[in-house]
Amino acid sequence: MGMSQEDICAGSSAAWAHYTKLIIDGHRFDLEKRAYQQELLSYWTMDGKKKTNEVIQTGSQVGKTIGKVIEATHGAMYNKYPQGIIFYFPQRTGVDVFSAGRFQYFLDDNPHVKAMLGKTNRNDCRRIGKTNIYFFGAGASIRVKGEAKDASSARSTPADWIILDERAIFDEDMAKQLNQRLGNSTIARRTDVGTPKIPGDGLDTIYQASDQRQWFIKCEKCNHYTCAEDEFIADADKAIIVYQGKGYTACSHCREPIVPWAPGSKWVPKYPDRTTQGYWVSQMLNPNRNLELMLQQWHDPEAYQWTKEEFYRTVLGMPYITAEHKLTQQMVYSCIGMDKMCESSRVRTVMGVDIGKVLHYVIGIKRGKKQYDILKVGRVADQYELHDVAEKMNVQFAVIDHDPEIHMVEEFQKHEKYAIFLNRYSDTMRGQPVYIDKGDKKGTVTSGRTKFCDMTHDAISDRQFNLPRRCPEMDEYAFEMTNTVKVLEKDEKTGLSVYRYRQLSNKPDHYFHASLYFLLAAQEVAEVKTNEIEGNNTLPQALNEFYL
């Protein structure tokens, strides 16, 4: 005896949405032309794996968020997640926009769902059946000792399933804390979903560590399988063909037009042994997407008011960043010379220091206009070791990170015999840094973060730095220099789009900032003129005065 329709609906959110004629954004839910969504709407993959950890990397307008609303609503109605479901957004403002907007419209359009609402019906909590669906912002509200971050939304509410929407713009520390909500759950399910921004950051890092599922379309003529995204990236003109006045994906084998909803099409994992299920969903799978127009936008994005970055991100669902916004390790290695690091110096040097769990320093000299010799980079455990290094390297001027160890750096500044200024960044300053000398060339400096991050980027990309030859520490230096990137963000106060630098997924970037502080210090000294380098661990005495 076959299963009843009710049994089928209870077991599948996609079937439930189909049979109950669910209305989504004013249209009846139709799985026929969105076959790729069937697995995305399920707790289980088609190859029998439970999706305890799931990541969905998508373009825009492919149903990523509303799909999880359907699955969460279905799960609540059938009591599959008794401890509750939490939708997290990067900030609290996203909660009101989504819950009072799209989720409320979803309820209004579907009276049979709205009828299941309990007495709790607020923007931050909707009770459907016996299950609460929460909507929280995940912005950090508390800082502990300048480093650790916390928020009540990460601590106080238990859940069986958490969904992080727009994952690419989450604070990484907060995103990691949210698993606390699953500590008492036997289900303990997590989904990270969003449009990727930067290679190697947040969402992209999770997807790269997953089994990387891609949708393979079955050709009804030759039975060959084609991944539309892979073919488009390889050769866009070959991947899309125009047939009877309409754009189609071309079968990579027989060149016949194929459609994403063709029978037999399926998700195929690239790395089936990995435990996180990852999905890449581009607009090429959207049945309403005009692929002929998409091809034109690819070739000339500016004519359609696109940028190349936004096309990759919102259309292809891929992270992208231009070379001028992120350093690469190859750029750093192109600055490396033949000389090994100096262990001491007779010429007077300048130093930049970034403060973290250990102290990262960059020491060198200014050879000319926008020309610098970096003599030594390294890491030390504390201020005492830093004192010894500075003494050996004849440091005469230093800029040091003022935060987070304020007391330590102020004590260090007080006891050292050379000029030290403690730096604080400003996100609004555009001009020259402002030095406040409190006497004996010791004080504070305020610098424009974006301007001096640009200068640090250019010091590598324009090969202004002459770096010591390659060694394990220089490999670490090269790695850390690539973990700060320039991104376009909306200023919360003004609403304007502005470029800012930010750290990639909490990957270490201490050497980037130590190099920035070195450049700040080098601006305050005269060029060092030398006739020749004497040996590998020293420099001849400078011929001119050090201070300007």
C-alpha distance (Angstrom), angle and dihedral (degrees) to the residues before:
residue distance angle dihedral
M1 . . .
G2 3.82 . .
M3 3.78 126.7 .
S4 3.78 117.8 -88.8
Q5 3.78 120.8 -117.7
E6 3.81 89.0 -109.5
D7 3.81 91.0 54.6
I8 3.78 90.6 48.5
C9 3.82 91.0 49.8
A10 3.80 91.6 48.3
G11 3.79 91.3 53.6
S12 3.81 99.9 43.4
S13 3.81 129.5 42.2
A14 3.82 89.4 -162.3
A15 3.82 91.5 54.0
W16 3.82 90.2 44.8
A17 3.83 90.6 52.2
H18 3.82 90.1 48.1
Y19 3.80 99.6 46.3
T20 3.81 95.7 41.9
K21 3.82 89.6 49.8
L22 3.78 92.3 -125.1
I23 3.81 115.3 -157.0
I24 3.81 115.1 -135.4
D25 3.81 119.4 -174.5
G26 3.79 90.0 -20.1
H27 3.82 95.4 -49.4
R28 3.78 131.6 96.6
F29 3.78 112.9 -104.3
D30 3.81 108.8 -101.2
L31 3.78 119.7 -172.3
E32 3.80 93.7 174.2
K33 3.81 94.6 84.0
R34 3.79 94.7 28.5
A35 3.77 99.5 55.8
Y36 3.80 89.9 146.0
Q37 3.82 88.8 69.2
Q38 3.80 95.4 62.4
E39 3.80 94.3 80.9
L40 3.81 91.2 37.6
L41 3.82 88.5 58.9
S42 3.78 93.9 52.5
Y43 3.80 137.5 83.2
W44 3.81 87.1 -141.1
T45 3.78 131.1 57.6
M46 3.80 120.3 -129.2
D47 3.82 88.5 -110.6
G48 3.82 90.7 57.7
K49 3.80 104.9 -98.6
K50 3.80 124.1 139.2
K51 3.81 111.0 -126.2
T52 3.79 100.4 -133.9
N53 3.81 89.9 146.1
E54 3.78 115.5 30.7
V55 3.80 133.6 170.5
I56 3.81 125.2 -173.2
Q57 3.81 116.9 -167.0
T58 3.79 109.0 -170.4
G59 3.75 149.3 162.9
S60 3.79 118.8 -121.0
Q61 3.80 125.1 -81.4
V62 3.80 96.3 27.6
G63 3.82 97.6 112.9
K64 3.79 97.3 -103.9
T65 3.82 98.9 144.6
I66 3.78 100.3 31.6
G67 3.80 88.0 49.7
K68 3.79 89.8 60.9
V69 3.83 89.4 45.7
I70 3.81 88.2 57.5
E71 3.79 92.6 47.7
A72 3.82 93.5 44.5
T73 3.82 92.8 47.8
H74 3.79 90.7 48.9
G75 3.81 90.4 47.9
A76 3.81 90.8 50.8
M77 3.80 94.2 48.1
Y78 3.79 91.8 51.6
N79 3.83 93.7 40.1
K80 3.82 94.5 -120.6
Y81 3.82 92.4 143.9
P82 3.85 105.2 39.4
Q83 3.83 95.3 172.6
G84 3.77 90.5 55.3
I85 3.78 142.8 -105.6
I86 3.81 124.6 -97.9
F87 3.78 126.2 -157.0
Y88 3.80 109.4 -160.1
F89 3.80 124.3 -160.7
P90 3.83 126.7 -169.7
Q91 3.82 92.2 -110.6
R92 3.80 138.0 14.1
T93 3.81 92.0 -108.2
G94 3.80 89.8 67.1
V95 3.81 90.3 61.1
D96 3.80 95.2 62.5
V97 3.79 93.5 42.2
F98 3.79 92.6 52.2
S99 3.81 104.4 33.3
A100 3.80 96.6 41.3
G101 3.79 91.0 38.0
R102 3.79 123.0 33.7
F103 3.81 97.3 12.9
Q104 3.80 92.3 48.5
Y105 3.82 90.7 48.5
F106 3.81 88.0 50.4
L107 3.82 89.8 54.4
D108 3.80 93.5 45.0
D109 3.82 91.8 50.4
N110 3.80 92.7 50.2
P111 3.83 111.5 49.1
H112 3.82 92.4 178.0
V113 3.81 88.4 62.0
K114 3.79 94.3 41.4
A115 3.81 88.9 53.0
M116 3.83 88.1 63.5
L117 3.82 92.7 60.8
G118 3.79 114.8 119.0
K119 3.78 128.6 -148.6
T120 3.80 91.3 -79.2
N121 3.79 104.8 80.7
R122 3.81 111.9 148.0
N123 3.77 133.4 134.2
D124 3.80 90.4 -101.8
C125 3.83 97.0 41.8
R126 3.80 133.9 30.1
R127 3.79 117.8 -178.7
I128 3.80 112.2 -150.2
G129 3.77 115.0 -178.6
K130 3.80 105.6 -38.8
T131 3.79 95.9 -28.1
N132 3.80 132.1 88.4
I133 3.80 118.7 -139.2
Y134 3.80 108.8 -160.0
F135 3.80 129.6 -161.4
F136 3.80 114.9 -157.7
G137 3.78 138.3 168.5
A138 3.81 114.1 -128.8
G139 3.79 99.7 -154.0
A140 3.80 114.6 134.8
S141 3.80 111.9 -105.4
I142 3.81 97.9 175.7
R143 3.81 132.9 45.9
V144 3.78 119.5 -161.0
K145 3.80 115.2 -152.9
G146 3.78 90.3 -21.8
E147 3.79 93.2 -68.1
A148 3.80 117.5 57.3
K149 3.80 116.9 70.4
D150 3.76 130.4 -153.7
A151 3.80 143.2 170.8
S152 3.78 133.8 -175.9
S153 3.83 89.9 -120.0
A154 3.80 88.2 64.6
R155 3.80 94.8 50.8
S156 3.77 116.4 30.3
T157 3.83 110.4 54.3
P158 3.83 124.9 64.4
A159 3.80 120.5 -146.2
D160 3.79 144.3 173.3
W161 3.80 94.6 -144.6
I162 3.80 131.6 26.1
I163 3.80 123.1 -168.2
L164 3.80 119.4 -163.9
D165 3.81 108.6 -158.2
E166 3.82 121.1 -161.1
R167 3.79 86.5 13.8
A168 3.82 94.0 174.6
I169 3.82 92.1 72.6
F170 3.82 98.6 44.5
D171 3.76 121.9 118.9
E172 3.81 100.8 -105.5
D173 3.80 95.4 -139.4
M174 3.79 90.8 53.8
A175 3.82 93.4 44.7
K176 3.79 89.7 57.5
Q177 3.80 93.3 48.2
L178 3.79 93.8 56.3
N179 3.80 93.0 78.5
Q180 3.82 85.5 75.2
R181 3.82 86.6 80.7
L182 3.82 90.1 66.1
G183 3.79 97.1 52.4
N184 3.81 95.4 106.7
S185 3.81 96.8 37.8
T186 3.80 126.4 107.4
I187 3.82 87.6 -161.1
A188 3.83 98.9 44.7
R189 3.78 97.4 175.9
R190 3.81 124.4 174.9
T191 3.81 130.2 -172.9
D192 3.82 124.4 -172.3
V193 3.80 112.9 -166.9
G194 3.78 137.1 170.0
T195 3.77 149.9 93.2
P196 3.81 111.5 -62.2
K197 3.79 120.5 -123.0
I198 3.79 114.9 -179.6
P199 3.83 130.6 21.6
G200 3.79 110.7 -106.8
D201 3.80 93.9 15.1
G202 3.84 131.5 115.6
L203 3.78 108.6 -58.6
D204 3.81 95.3 24.4
T205 3.81 91.1 53.1
I206 3.82 90.7 54.6
Y207 3.81 93.0 46.6
Q208 3.81 92.4 48.5
A209 3.82 89.2 54.5
S210 3.83 92.2 49.2
D211 3.79 130.7 83.5
Q212 3.84 87.1 -92.4
R213 3.80 103.2 -135.9
Q214 3.80 118.5 -158.3
W215 3.79 129.2 -172.2
F216 3.80 112.0 -111.2
I217 3.80 115.7 -162.3
K218 3.79 117.3 -145.3
C219 3.79 115.7 -135.5
E220 3.81 109.6 -131.9
K221 3.80 90.7 -151.8
C222 3.83 104.7 48.6
N223 3.86 101.4 11.0
H224 3.83 90.8 -126.0
Y225 3.82 118.3 144.1
T226 3.82 121.1 -128.8
C227 3.81 130.9 -171.2
A228 3.81 103.2 -147.4
E229 3.82 94.4 -158.2
D230 3.80 95.1 51.4
E231 3.80 91.2 49.3
F232 3.81 92.8 47.4
I233 3.79 93.1 52.0
A234 3.81 91.2 47.1
D235 3.83 95.4 48.3
A236 3.80 119.0 -12.6
D237 3.82 94.7 -169.9
K238 3.77 90.6 53.6
A239 3.81 94.9 42.8
I240 3.81 95.6 58.2
I241 3.78 124.3 50.0
V242 3.80 130.1 -177.9
Y243 3.78 113.1 -127.0
Q244 3.79 123.1 177.3
G245 3.78 90.6 -14.0
K246 3.81 96.4 -51.0
G247 3.79 134.0 97.0
Y248 3.81 119.4 -115.4
T249 3.77 138.3 172.5
A250 3.79 108.8 -102.7
C251 3.79 121.7 -130.6
S252 3.81 105.2 -110.8
H253 3.82 89.6 -138.3
C254 3.81 110.3 40.0
R255 3.84 99.3 14.0
E256 3.81 93.0 -127.6
P257 3.83 117.7 142.4
I258 3.81 113.5 -95.4
V259 3.81 133.5 -173.0
P260 3.85 128.2 -142.7
W261 3.82 92.6 -122.9
A262 3.80 94.4 56.1
P263 3.85 112.5 137.4
G264 3.79 112.2 -94.3
S265 3.82 95.5 26.6
K266 3.80 111.6 139.5
W267 3.79 150.0 170.4
V268 3.81 111.2 -95.0
P269 3.84 120.6 -166.6
K270 3.78 115.9 -137.3
Y271 3.82 90.9 -155.7
P272 3.83 106.1 28.5
D273 3.83 95.0 178.2
R274 3.82 94.3 63.6
T275 3.79 117.5 102.2
T276 3.82 100.0 -140.6
Q277 3.80 115.2 78.1
G278 3.80 110.5 -139.0
Y279 3.80 127.9 -172.4
W280 3.81 130.0 -163.9
V281 3.81 110.9 -158.3
S282 3.81 119.7 179.2
Q283 3.78 131.3 179.4
M284 3.80 87.7 -102.6
L285 3.83 86.1 81.7
N286 3.81 93.9 53.5
P287 3.83 107.7 102.0
N288 3.80 90.5 -148.4
R289 3.83 95.2 55.0
N290 3.80 115.1 111.5
L291 3.80 101.1 -134.8
E292 3.80 94.1 -170.9
L293 3.82 89.0 57.2
M294 3.79 89.8 44.4
L295 3.81 89.5 57.4
Q296 3.79 91.0 51.2
Q297 3.81 90.6 49.5
W298 3.79 89.8 50.6
H299 3.80 92.5 55.5
D300 3.81 96.7 43.2
P301 3.82 110.9 16.4
E302 3.82 94.9 164.9
A303 3.81 91.4 59.1
Y304 3.81 87.3 61.2
Q305 3.82 94.5 42.2
W306 3.80 92.4 -103.9
T307 3.76 131.7 126.4
K308 3.76 122.8 -141.0
E309 3.79 89.7 -116.0
E310 3.80 93.6 53.9
F311 3.79 92.5 46.3
Y312 3.80 90.8 55.3
R313 3.78 92.7 45.4
T314 3.80 105.4 39.2
V315 3.82 101.1 28.5
L316 3.80 103.6 31.9
G317 3.79 96.4 27.2
M318 3.80 91.2 -129.9
P319 3.81 130.7 131.4
Y320 3.78 115.2 -114.2
I321 3.78 139.6 172.0
T322 3.79 130.8 172.6
A323 3.80 121.3 -117.4
E324 3.81 92.8 -111.6
H325 3.82 90.3 60.8
K326 3.81 99.9 50.6
L327 3.77 134.0 33.3
T328 3.79 120.1 -132.3
Q329 3.78 127.0 -147.5
Q330 3.80 88.5 -116.4
M331 3.82 89.2 59.2
V332 3.80 89.1 53.5
Y333 3.81 93.6 46.8
S334 3.81 90.0 51.2
C335 3.84 87.1 66.2
I336 3.79 93.8 54.3
G337 3.80 118.8 110.7
M338 3.80 136.6 -169.8
D339 3.81 100.0 -94.0
K340 3.76 120.7 96.4
M341 3.79 122.2 -131.7
C342 3.77 117.2 -72.2
E343 3.78 118.0 -116.4
S344 3.82 93.2 -165.3
S345 3.77 139.0 5.3
R346 3.79 136.3 -150.9
V347 3.77 92.0 -167.1
R348 3.78 117.3 77.8
T349 3.80 113.8 -101.7
V350 3.78 141.0 -169.8
M351 3.80 127.4 -130.7
G352 3.80 139.3 -155.8
V353 3.81 119.9 -161.0
D354 3.79 130.0 -169.2
I355 3.79 117.4 -160.6
G356 3.81 122.1 -137.3
K357 3.78 135.4 119.8
V358 3.79 83.8 -44.2
L359 3.80 128.8 19.2
H360 3.81 117.5 -105.3
Y361 3.81 115.9 -159.2
V362 3.81 135.7 -173.1
I363 3.81 117.1 -165.5
G364 3.79 128.1 -174.7
I365 3.79 149.5 112.7
K366 3.80 137.5 -96.6
R367 3.81 109.0 -115.3
G368 3.81 98.6 178.7
K369 3.76 143.5 -35.2
K370 3.80 103.9 -30.1
Q371 3.81 91.7 -12.5
Y372 3.80 120.0 117.3
D373 3.79 135.8 173.4
I374 3.80 111.4 -147.8
L375 3.79 104.6 -153.5
K376 3.78 101.5 178.3
V377 3.80 140.6 4.0
G378 3.76 125.2 -177.4
R379 3.78 152.3 132.7
V380 3.79 128.1 -106.9
A381 3.77 131.8 -175.0
D382 3.81 99.6 -129.1
Q383 3.80 148.2 -6.7
Y384 3.81 92.7 -83.1
E385 3.79 92.6 61.2
L386 3.80 89.2 44.0
H387 3.82 89.4 54.4
D388 3.81 90.4 54.1
V389 3.81 92.6 49.4
A390 3.81 92.7 47.5
E391 3.80 91.0 49.6
K392 3.80 93.7 51.1
M393 3.79 92.0 45.3
N394 3.83 93.0 49.1
V395 3.80 93.8 -124.0
Q396 3.79 112.0 -169.5
F397 3.81 101.8 169.3
A398 3.80 129.9 28.7
V399 3.79 139.7 175.7
I400 3.80 114.7 -157.5
D401 3.80 133.1 -172.9
H402 3.80 106.9 -98.9
D403 3.82 93.7 -153.3
P404 2.96 148.8 97.1
E405 3.84 99.4 6.9
I406 3.79 96.1 45.0
H407 3.82 98.1 162.1
M408 3.81 93.7 47.1
V409 3.82 96.2 50.1
E410 3.81 92.7 44.7
E411 3.81 90.6 52.4
F412 3.81 90.1 46.9
Q413 3.80 90.6 49.6
K414 3.80 91.5 50.7
H415 3.79 95.3 52.7
E416 3.82 101.2 41.7
K417 3.81 117.8 92.7
Y418 3.82 98.5 -141.3
A419 3.81 132.2 71.4
I420 3.80 113.8 -74.6
F421 3.79 127.8 177.3
L422 3.79 122.6 -173.8
N423 3.79 114.1 -137.6
R424 3.78 129.5 -137.3
Y425 3.80 119.9 -177.3
S426 3.79 124.3 -130.4
D427 3.79 120.5 -158.6
T428 3.80 92.1 -159.2
M429 3.82 103.9 42.7
R430 3.81 113.7 107.7
G431 3.81 103.4 169.8
Q432 3.78 135.7 61.7
P433 3.81 120.8 -40.8
V434 3.79 116.1 -90.5
Y435 3.82 115.5 -128.2
I436 3.78 121.8 -161.7
D437 3.80 108.9 -164.3
K438 3.80 111.4 -156.4
G439 3.78 92.3 -174.9
D440 3.83 136.6 -67.6
K441 3.83 88.6 42.4
K442 3.78 91.4 -67.2
G443 3.77 125.1 124.2
T444 3.79 141.9 86.8
V445 3.79 136.3 -52.7
T446 3.79 128.3 -157.7
S447 3.80 115.3 -155.2
G448 3.79 135.1 -177.8
R449 3.79 106.3 -106.5
T450 3.80 97.2 -150.8
K451 3.81 95.7 43.3
F452 3.80 95.1 50.8
C453 3.79 93.5 40.6
D454 3.82 85.6 55.6
M455 3.80 89.4 50.9
T456 3.81 91.2 49.7
H457 3.79 91.0 49.5
D458 3.82 90.4 49.2
A459 3.81 92.0 48.0
I460 3.81 87.4 65.6
S461 3.82 102.1 31.4
D462 3.85 91.6 47.9
R463 3.81 91.7 41.9
Q464 3.80 93.9 -120.6
F465 3.81 89.1 143.2
N466 3.80 120.0 76.2
L467 3.81 101.4 -157.9
P468 3.82 129.9 -163.0
R469 3.78 117.5 -99.4
R470 3.77 120.3 -78.4
C471 3.80 118.8 -74.2
P472 3.83 134.6 141.6
E473 3.81 92.1 -80.9
M474 3.80 91.6 50.0
D475 3.81 88.6 51.8
E476 3.80 88.5 55.4
Y477 3.79 89.5 46.7
A478 3.82 90.9 52.3
F479 3.80 91.3 48.5
E480 3.81 94.6 50.1
M481 3.81 93.3 46.0
T482 3.82 89.1 63.3
N483 3.81 96.3 54.3
T484 3.80 98.5 78.5
V485 3.80 116.1 75.5
K486 3.79 137.8 -179.6
V487 3.80 114.4 -121.5
L488 3.78 135.6 176.0
E489 3.79 110.3 -118.4
K490 3.79 136.9 169.9
D491 3.79 113.9 -110.2
E492 3.82 106.7 -125.9
K493 3.82 93.0 -147.5
T494 3.81 100.2 45.9
G495 3.80 102.1 22.4
L496 3.82 89.1 -132.6
S497 3.79 124.0 131.4
V498 3.80 111.6 -112.5
Y499 3.80 135.5 173.5
R500 3.78 115.6 -114.6
Y501 3.77 135.0 169.8
R502 3.75 119.2 -124.5
Q503 3.76 138.9 173.9
L504 3.80 119.7 -99.1
S505 3.82 111.8 -115.7
N506 3.80 92.5 -40.8
K507 3.80 90.0 -62.6
P508 3.81 110.6 155.9
D509 3.81 114.3 -86.5
H510 3.80 100.2 163.0
Y511 3.79 94.5 123.0
F512 3.80 90.6 54.4
H513 3.81 90.5 58.1
A514 3.81 93.5 40.0
S515 3.83 86.9 54.8
L516 3.80 89.5 49.2
Y517 3.80 90.9 52.1
F518 3.80 89.1 48.2
L519 3.82 88.9 55.5
L520 3.80 90.2 49.3
A521 3.80 89.8 53.0
A522 3.81 93.2 44.5
Q523 3.82 90.3 56.2
E524 3.79 89.1 64.6
V525 3.80 97.6 54.5
A526 3.79 136.1 66.5
E527 3.78 123.9 -108.9
V528 3.79 116.8 -84.2
K529 3.81 112.8 -128.4
T530 3.77 116.9 -158.6
N531 3.78 133.7 174.3
E532 3.77 96.5 -150.7
I533 3.79 144.4 -20.1
E534 3.78 110.9 -98.7
G535 3.79 108.7 -150.1
N536 3.75 128.0 -37.5
N537 3.77 100.1 -74.7
T538 3.80 106.1 43.9
L539 3.77 143.9 42.1
P540 3.83 129.1 -143.3
Q541 3.74 120.2 -102.6
A542 3.80 114.0 -78.8
L543 3.79 113.2 -105.8
N544 3.77 96.8 -143.8
E545 3.75 138.7 46.1
F546 3.79 114.2 -73.7
Y547 3.79 102.6 -142.7
L548 3.77 122.2 62.7
